[in-house]
Amino acid sequence: MTPIKLVSLIGLVTLLLACAGPDKLGTLDLKAWRDDRGGCKGVRQTLLTNFMTVRDQFKGIHVNDLGKMLGRPDVNEITDRNGKIYVYYVEQGPQCGENTGAKSGAKSVALRVSSIGLVTEVSTQNGTP
């Protein structure tokens, strides 16, 4: 293989890996987390213990990387001073019905994001914070 083809192949593989989110963070199966949108399949509930084990590793991560890791949040709230809260439901609730935007009191994980786009806090609660 010529050096140019080798460099092109390495570049292509790197690009493909960069576009797809990682599959693991410690013991947390990120792919399974992403695939359980809204916590409606019950998979996130089984992953919650592993999530809590690695939750401190999310602090300081940029919001773009967070989306690649956990997928699009189920609820995205804007806070004062241009911060955000990304909420991921962990169990089934009203958000799993026909009205996916329904207010829900289901158990969830919330990640607070600063105005510069970095995760500053990770918590669990029922519903949204």
Sequence and secondary structure as in RCSB ss.txt:
>XXXX:A:sequence
MTPIKLVSLIGLVTLLLACAGPDKLGTLDLKAWRDDRGGCKGVRQTLLTNFMTVRDQFKGIHVNDLGKMLGRPDV
NEITDRNGKIYVYYVEQGPQCGENTGAKSGAKSVALRVSSIGLVTEVSTQNGTP
>XXXX:A:secstr
  HHHHHHHHHHHHHHHHHS  SEETTEEHHHHHHSGGGTTSHHHHHHHHHHHHGGGGTT BHHHHHHHH S SE
EEE GGG EEEEEE S SGGGSS TT    SEEEEEEE TTSBEEEEEEEES  
